[in-house]
Amino acid sequence: MCTCLIHPKKDHSKLELAFRMHDSKEYSIQEILDATGISRATFYRYLSKWLIL
């Protein structure tokens, strides 16, 4: 079975940190991405779910 097509699970602590940084309005998106190591696409994909909560 090839696992090359399976995406690794996202580190939820990094996502949570990214969203807290975003909510604080003190950091630019690029600063958040650099600090957490997540991609821009991942950030925006999960941000829409975070804002609903």
N, C-alpha and C positions, 0 to 999 in steps of 0.2 A: 504494500500500500504506500503510495507516494504522499508524503506530508508536505510537499513543497507548495501545494495550493491552499493549505490551511493557514489562516492568519493567526499570529500569536495573540493571546489575550492582552488587552490593554491594561497597563498598570493604573488601577483606579486611584491610587494615592496621588499619582502625577496628574491625572485628570482633575481630581478634586482641588489640588493645589492650583492648577491652571485656572479653574473657575473662581476660586477665591481671589486670586490675583486680578482676574477680570472684573469681578464684582467690586473690588476696592477702587477701581478707576485710577490707580497709581502707576500702572504699567501699560506699555504699548503691547500690541499683539505679538510683535517680534520679540520683545523682552520675555514675554510669557513662554513663547515657543522655545527660545534659547534656554531658559531656566529649567523647563520641564523635559525637553527633548522630544516632545510630540510634534507631529506634523500639523501644518495648517489645516489640511483636510480633516484630519482626525479631530482637531480642536473644534472646528465648526460643526462637524457631524454630531459630536456629543454635546456641544453647547446648546443646540436646539432642544435636546432632551432635558438638559439641566434647567433651562429656563422654565420648562413646564412644571417642574417639581416645586 
